[in-house]
Amino acid sequence: MAREHSAIVTQRAFDGYASQRNAALRSLRFRHPWVLILDADERIPAACACALMAFTRQVPEGAVAARLQRRDFLMGTWLRHAQISPFYIRLVRPDKVHYEREINEVLIADGDIVDVAEPFDHHPFSKGIRHWIDKHNVHSTMEAGIALAARRGTGLLSWRRAQLSADFNERRFHQKEIFYRLPFRPFIKWLYMMFVRRSFLDGRAGVTYAALQAIYEYFIVLKSRELAAAAQARALTAKAPPAEPEPHRKPAPATRP
């Protein structure tokens, strides 16, 4: 479909979301100094497009990226309260940004980030609940590996950046690493969404979304335990002494009938 509209399509073997996006930023030849990053289920309304064009015509000194509000929708309802992370960097100078974290990746900018007032829209359930669950089943497997690394102290956790970073994306990145270390995460996430963010104010869509997010978190917990058990089993197998070979026995002499 993209080629039918004269778009240049580049393919690359998938090895992680951050790696994939970083490869695109570094290897593709862009016609313009500013690049709009957009997923297939995201849309730019006319007002947002005009605001972005105005930004590129008068870029503040030192700015290398623009951050926009994203509006997530479920059942035709904007998840105004239920949406946990409403701000995303989407317009960038490709030579001044990079991604970290292979799943639910975070964009890091080497320069100033400017907020653009007009929002863009995200329709994660446009293909139905089943598609969302299938997608997050894959994502939870990748998240489980990161969660396990965080608990072992091999993650990229920074308590200082989680609390004090002026960059929303960097702050969220480290807050997520801290969140992985909490017990009862699915229940905590549900309580946070329902009663701190008040997702119930979004009606049935908000309550449904809070439940789906808690279930997704529970998938990560279960898969983290599974990975930890498998790693422990491999470690025990590696430490076990090799089995002693059975002594060679001479065949018994044949007996006459």
GIMONOR-V640344 format. One record per backbone hydrogen bond with DSSP energy under -0.5 kcal/mol. CO is the residue of the C=O (numbers start at 1). NH is the residue of the N-H. Records with the same first field share a line. If there is no record, write none. Layout:
CO=NH, NH
//
This chain:
1=5
2=5, 7
3=6
7=9
16=15, 20
17=21
18=22
19=23
20=24
21=25
22=26
23=27
24=28
28=30
35=37, 92
36=38
39=42
41=123
43=45, 121
45=49
46=50
47=51
48=52
49=53
50=54
51=55
52=56
53=57
54=58
60=63
62=112
64=93
65=114
66=90, 91
67=116
68=88
69=120
70=72
71=122
72=79
73=125
74=77
77=74
78=80
79=83
84=86
86=70
88=68, 90
90=37, 92
91=66
92=35, 94
93=96
94=97
96=110
98=108
100=106
102=17
106=100
108=98
109=111
112=64, 65
114=67
120=71
121=43
122=73
123=126
125=128
128=132
129=133
130=134
131=135
132=136
133=137
134=138
135=139
136=140
137=141
138=142
139=143
140=144
141=145
142=146
143=147
144=148
145=149
146=150
147=151
148=152
149=154, 155
150=153
158=162
159=163
160=163, 164
161=165
166=168
167=171
168=172
169=173
170=174
171=175
172=176
173=177
174=178
175=179
176=180
178=181
179=182
182=185
184=188
185=189
186=190
187=191
188=192
189=193
190=194
191=195, 196
192=196, 197
193=199
194=200
198=201
199=202
200=203
202=205, 206
203=207
204=208
205=209
206=210
207=211
208=212
209=213
210=214
211=215
212=216
213=217
214=218
215=219
216=220
217=221
218=222
219=223
220=224
221=225
222=226
223=227
224=228
225=229
226=230
227=231
228=232
229=233
230=234
231=235
232=236
233=237
234=238
235=239
236=240
//
